[in-house]
Amino acid sequence: MTKPFLVKDCALAVVSTGMAVASIIEFKDILTQIPASSLYFHFWGRHFRTTFFHPEFHNDFARWTYLHLHDRILSERLGIVDPTEYSDLEELRRAIFEIIEQRLDEIEIITWSTRENKFHFLSSIIVVFDTMLSIAHPSELKTLLPTLSATSIFYHFIDARRRTPSGKDDFSCWLTEENAGDDSLLKKIQHIDPYFLSLIEQRQKLTEIMDSHFS
């Protein structure tokens, strides 16, 4: 065991793309133009907010189409989209585009939001911080995990999937590198839902798995 696990934390710096839409026709057109980072923000950015929304609204697109276009069917279809099921953000973009196209084929009247309730596409930059914390042995994870902030969980368990060559979280990658993660442990970690569970719930499940494995 020679490579320590370096604990990082992060914050989200939100920026405007300057693009806004008032209907799903406009949404469809702009969807092909927005940066991939905007898709990332509108699916994952909710983890950084304290405002409570109905649990059906797992992404900003579903919330807007329900609240401001009053299209329950479209919001439900968008609400069940799980970004972890797609290989990259471009594949996710195509999936959303197809949902919008299908809905446009079904409806005869296009609803529009009011001017003040347009959907504004935002983007974000992840700012990473060094916490100065590290652990040298995998067994220390069971003590470390309960102390991590929710945003640190986001960085290591969610954002890592777009950073690591394997597309896996930092904990799984480190355990594999250190030859400390047998198949059963890694499967349990990877079975945790990074999208539909809150960061606190993810931290709790990770802690329970490590506590059980390294007891």
C-alpha positions as a Markdown table, in Angstrom:
| # | Residue | x | y | z |
|---|---|---|---|---|
| 1 | Met | 0.0 | 0.0 | 0.0 |
| 2 | Thr | 2.1 | 2.9 | -1.2 |
| 3 | Lys | -0.2 | 5.5 | -2.9 |
| 4 | Pro | -2.2 | 7.6 | -0.4 |
| 5 | Phe | -5.8 | 8.6 | -1.1 |
| 6 | Leu | -5.7 | 12.4 | -1.3 |
| 7 | Val | -9.0 | 14.0 | -0.3 |
| 8 | Lys | -10.3 | 16.8 | -2.4 |
| 9 | Asp | -13.4 | 19.1 | -2.1 |
| 10 | Cys | -15.1 | 21.2 | -4.7 |
| 11 | Ala | -17.5 | 24.0 | -5.4 |
| 12 | Leu | -19.5 | 24.9 | -8.5 |
| 13 | Ala | -19.0 | 28.2 | -10.2 |
| 14 | Val | -22.1 | 28.9 | -12.3 |
| 15 | Val | -22.0 | 30.9 | -15.5 |
| 16 | Ser | -24.7 | 31.9 | -18.0 |
| 17 | Thr | -24.6 | 30.7 | -21.6 |
| 18 | Gly | -26.7 | 33.6 | -22.7 |
| 19 | Met | -29.2 | 31.2 | -24.2 |
| 20 | Ala | -32.9 | 31.0 | -23.1 |
| 21 | Val | -36.0 | 29.3 | -24.5 |
| 22 | Ala | -39.8 | 29.6 | -23.9 |
| 23 | Ser | -41.1 | 26.5 | -25.7 |
| 24 | Ile | -40.0 | 23.0 | -26.5 |
| 25 | Ile | -39.6 | 24.0 | -30.2 |
| 26 | Glu | -37.0 | 26.5 | -29.1 |
| 27 | Phe | -35.6 | 24.0 | -26.6 |
| 28 | Lys | -35.0 | 21.5 | -29.4 |
| 29 | Asp | -33.1 | 24.0 | -31.5 |
| 30 | Ile | -30.9 | 25.3 | -28.7 |
| 31 | Leu | -30.2 | 21.9 | -27.3 |
| 32 | Thr | -27.8 | 21.2 | -30.2 |
| 33 | Gln | -25.9 | 24.4 | -29.5 |
| 34 | Ile | -25.4 | 24.5 | -25.8 |
| 35 | Pro | -22.0 | 23.4 | -24.4 |
| 36 | Ala | -21.8 | 19.9 | -22.9 |
| 37 | Ser | -21.0 | 21.6 | -19.6 |
| 38 | Ser | -24.5 | 23.0 | -19.6 |
| 39 | Leu | -26.0 | 19.5 | -19.9 |
| 40 | Tyr | -23.8 | 18.5 | -17.0 |
| 41 | Phe | -24.9 | 21.3 | -14.8 |
| 42 | His | -28.6 | 20.9 | -15.4 |
| 43 | Phe | -28.4 | 17.2 | -14.6 |
| 44 | Trp | -26.0 | 17.3 | -11.7 |
| 45 | Gly | -26.1 | 20.8 | -10.4 |
| 46 | Arg | -29.0 | 20.1 | -8.1 |
| 47 | His | -26.7 | 18.4 | -5.7 |
| 48 | Phe | -25.2 | 21.8 | -4.8 |
| 49 | Arg | -28.5 | 23.4 | -4.0 |
| 50 | Thr | -30.4 | 23.5 | -0.8 |
| 51 | Thr | -33.8 | 24.4 | -2.3 |
| 52 | Phe | -36.3 | 21.6 | -2.1 |
| 53 | Phe | -38.0 | 20.4 | -5.3 |
| 54 | His | -40.4 | 17.6 | -5.8 |
| 55 | Pro | -38.4 | 14.3 | -6.0 |
| 56 | Glu | -39.7 | 13.7 | -9.5 |
| 57 | Phe | -37.6 | 16.6 | -10.7 |
| 58 | His | -34.1 | 15.0 | -10.9 |
| 59 | Asn | -33.0 | 17.5 | -13.6 |
| 60 | Asp | -33.8 | 21.1 | -14.4 |
| 61 | Phe | -35.4 | 20.2 | -17.8 |
| 62 | Ala | -38.1 | 18.1 | -16.2 |
| 63 | Arg | -38.8 | 20.7 | -13.6 |
| 64 | Trp | -39.2 | 23.5 | -16.1 |
| 65 | Thr | -41.4 | 21.6 | -18.5 |
| 66 | Tyr | -43.7 | 20.6 | -15.7 |
| 67 | Leu | -43.9 | 24.0 | -13.8 |
| 68 | His | -43.8 | 26.4 | -16.8 |
| 69 | Leu | -44.9 | 24.5 | -19.8 |
| 70 | His | -47.4 | 22.4 | -17.8 |
| 71 | Asp | -46.5 | 19.3 | -19.9 |
| 72 | Arg | -46.7 | 16.4 | -17.4 |
| 73 | Ile | -45.9 | 13.8 | -20.0 |
| 74 | Leu | -42.8 | 15.4 | -21.2 |
| 75 | Ser | -41.6 | 16.2 | -17.7 |
| 76 | Glu | -42.1 | 12.6 | -16.7 |
| 77 | Arg | -40.0 | 11.3 | -19.6 |
| 78 | Leu | -37.3 | 13.8 | -18.9 |
| 79 | Gly | -37.4 | 13.1 | -15.2 |
| 80 | Ile | -36.5 | 9.4 | -15.6 |
| 81 | Val | -33.5 | 10.1 | -17.8 |
| 82 | Asp | -30.4 | 8.8 | -15.9 |
| 83 | Pro | -27.2 | 10.4 | -17.2 |
| 84 | Thr | -25.1 | 7.5 | -15.8 |
| 85 | Glu | -26.6 | 5.2 | -18.4 |
| 86 | Tyr | -25.0 | 7.1 | -21.3 |
| 87 | Ser | -21.3 | 6.8 | -22.3 |
| 88 | Asp | -20.8 | 10.6 | -22.5 |
| 89 | Leu | -22.7 | 13.9 | -22.5 |
| 90 | Glu | -23.1 | 13.8 | -26.3 |
| 91 | Glu | -25.0 | 10.5 | -26.1 |
| 92 | Leu | -27.1 | 12.1 | -23.3 |
| 93 | Arg | -27.8 | 15.1 | -25.5 |
| 94 | Arg | -29.0 | 12.8 | -28.3 |
| 95 | Ala | -31.3 | 11.0 | -25.9 |
| 96 | Ile | -32.9 | 14.2 | -24.7 |
| 97 | Phe | -33.3 | 15.4 | -28.3 |
| 98 | Glu | -35.1 | 12.3 | -29.2 |
| 99 | Ile | -37.5 | 12.7 | -26.3 |
| 100 | Ile | -38.3 | 16.3 | -27.4 |
| 101 | Glu | -38.8 | 15.2 | -31.0 |
| 102 | Gln | -41.2 | 12.4 | -30.0 |
| 103 | Arg | -43.2 | 14.8 | -27.8 |
| 104 | Leu | -43.4 | 17.3 | -30.6 |
| 105 | Asp | -44.8 | 14.6 | -32.9 |
| 106 | Glu | -47.6 | 13.9 | -30.4 |
| 107 | Ile | -48.9 | 17.3 | -29.5 |
| 108 | Glu | -51.0 | 19.7 | -31.7 |
| 109 | Ile | -50.7 | 22.9 | -29.6 |
| 110 | Ile | -47.3 | 24.2 | -28.5 |
| 111 | Thr | -47.3 | 25.8 | -25.0 |
| 112 | Trp | -45.1 | 28.7 | -24.2 |
| 113 | Ser | -43.7 | 29.9 | -20.8 |
| 114 | Thr | -44.1 | 33.5 | -19.8 |
| 115 | Arg | -41.2 | 35.8 | -20.5 |
| 116 | Glu | -40.0 | 35.7 | -16.9 |
| 117 | Asn | -40.2 | 31.9 | -16.8 |
| 118 | Lys | -38.0 | 31.1 | -19.8 |
| 119 | Phe | -35.5 | 28.3 | -19.3 |
| 120 | His | -32.1 | 29.9 | -19.1 |
| 121 | Phe | -29.3 | 27.5 | -19.9 |
| 122 | Leu | -26.5 | 27.7 | -17.4 |
| 123 | Ser | -23.1 | 26.2 | -17.3 |
| 124 | Ser | -20.6 | 25.5 | -14.6 |
| 125 | Ile | -16.9 | 25.1 | -13.7 |
| 126 | Ile | -15.8 | 22.8 | -10.9 |
| 127 | Val | -13.4 | 24.5 | -8.6 |
| 128 | Val | -11.3 | 21.9 | -6.7 |
| 129 | Phe | -9.8 | 22.4 | -3.3 |
| 130 | Asp | -7.1 | 20.4 | -1.5 |
| 131 | Thr | -8.3 | 19.5 | 1.9 |
| 132 | Met | -4.8 | 18.5 | 3.1 |
| 133 | Leu | -6.4 | 15.2 | 4.3 |
| 134 | Ser | -5.1 | 11.8 | 3.1 |
| 135 | Ile | -5.2 | 8.2 | 4.1 |
| 136 | Ala | -2.6 | 5.5 | 3.6 |
| 137 | His | -4.6 | 2.3 | 3.9 |
| 138 | Pro | -8.0 | 1.3 | 2.5 |
| 139 | Ser | -9.3 | 0.2 | 5.9 |
| 140 | Glu | -9.1 | 3.9 | 6.9 |
| 141 | Leu | -12.0 | 4.7 | 4.5 |
| 142 | Lys | -14.6 | 3.6 | 7.0 |
| 143 | Thr | -13.3 | 6.3 | 9.4 |
| 144 | Leu | -12.8 | 8.9 | 6.7 |
| 145 | Leu | -16.1 | 8.7 | 4.8 |
| 146 | Pro | -18.4 | 9.9 | 7.6 |
| 147 | Thr | -16.3 | 13.1 | 7.9 |
| 148 | Leu | -16.4 | 14.0 | 4.3 |
| 149 | Ser | -18.5 | 16.9 | 3.1 |
| 150 | Ala | -21.3 | 16.3 | 0.6 |
| 151 | Thr | -19.3 | 18.3 | -2.0 |
| 152 | Ser | -16.3 | 16.1 | -1.4 |
| 153 | Ile | -18.5 | 13.0 | -2.1 |
| 154 | Phe | -19.7 | 14.7 | -5.3 |
| 155 | Tyr | -16.1 | 15.2 | -6.4 |
| 156 | His | -14.8 | 11.7 | -5.6 |
| 157 | Phe | -17.9 | 9.6 | -6.3 |
| 158 | Ile | -19.7 | 11.5 | -9.1 |
| 159 | Asp | -17.4 | 13.9 | -10.9 |
| 160 | Ala | -14.6 | 11.3 | -10.9 |
| 161 | Arg | -16.6 | 9.3 | -13.5 |
| 162 | Arg | -15.9 | 11.9 | -16.2 |
| 163 | Arg | -12.2 | 12.3 | -15.1 |
| 164 | Thr | -11.0 | 8.7 | -14.7 |
| 165 | Pro | -10.0 | 6.6 | -17.7 |
| 166 | Ser | -12.2 | 3.7 | -16.4 |
| 167 | Gly | -15.2 | 6.0 | -15.9 |
| 168 | Lys | -15.4 | 4.9 | -12.2 |
| 169 | Asp | -15.4 | 6.7 | -8.9 |
| 170 | Asp | -12.2 | 7.6 | -7.2 |
| 171 | Phe | -12.7 | 5.2 | -4.3 |
| 172 | Ser | -13.1 | 2.2 | -6.6 |
| 173 | Cys | -10.1 | 3.3 | -8.7 |
| 174 | Trp | -7.9 | 3.7 | -5.6 |
| 175 | Leu | -9.0 | 0.4 | -4.1 |
| 176 | Thr | -8.2 | -1.4 | -7.4 |
| 177 | Glu | -4.8 | 0.3 | -7.7 |
| 178 | Glu | -4.0 | -0.8 | -4.1 |
| 179 | Asn | -5.2 | -4.3 | -4.8 |
| 180 | Ala | -7.6 | -3.9 | -1.8 |
| 181 | Gly | -10.9 | -4.1 | -3.6 |
| 182 | Asp | -12.1 | -7.6 | -4.3 |
| 183 | Asp | -15.0 | -8.1 | -6.7 |
| 184 | Ser | -17.7 | -8.2 | -4.1 |
| 185 | Leu | -16.6 | -4.9 | -2.5 |
| 186 | Leu | -16.3 | -3.1 | -5.9 |
| 187 | Lys | -19.7 | -4.4 | -7.0 |
| 188 | Lys | -21.3 | -3.0 | -3.8 |
| 189 | Ile | -19.7 | 0.4 | -4.4 |
| 190 | Gln | -20.7 | 0.5 | -8.0 |
| 191 | His | -24.2 | -0.5 | -7.2 |
| 192 | Ile | -24.8 | 2.7 | -5.3 |
| 193 | Asp | -27.0 | 5.0 | -7.4 |
| 194 | Pro | -25.0 | 8.3 | -7.9 |
| 195 | Tyr | -27.9 | 10.1 | -9.6 |
| 196 | Phe | -31.2 | 9.4 | -7.9 |
| 197 | Leu | -29.8 | 9.3 | -4.3 |
| 198 | Ser | -28.7 | 12.5 | -2.4 |
| 199 | Leu | -25.1 | 13.0 | -1.6 |
| 200 | Ile | -25.8 | 12.4 | 2.1 |
| 201 | Glu | -27.5 | 9.1 | 1.2 |
| 202 | Gln | -24.5 | 8.1 | -1.0 |
| 203 | Arg | -22.1 | 8.9 | 1.8 |
| 204 | Gln | -24.1 | 6.8 | 4.2 |
| 205 | Lys | -24.2 | 3.8 | 1.9 |
| 206 | Leu | -20.4 | 4.1 | 1.2 |
| 207 | Thr | -19.7 | 4.2 | 4.9 |
| 208 | Glu | -21.9 | 1.2 | 5.6 |
| 209 | Ile | -20.1 | -0.8 | 2.9 |
| 210 | Met | -16.6 | 0.1 | 4.1 |
| 211 | Asp | -17.5 | -0.5 | 7.7 |
| 212 | Ser | -18.9 | -3.9 | 6.9 |
| 213 | His | -16.0 | -4.9 | 4.7 |
| 214 | Phe | -13.2 | -3.6 | 6.9 |
| 215 | Ser | -14.7 | -4.6 | 10.3 |
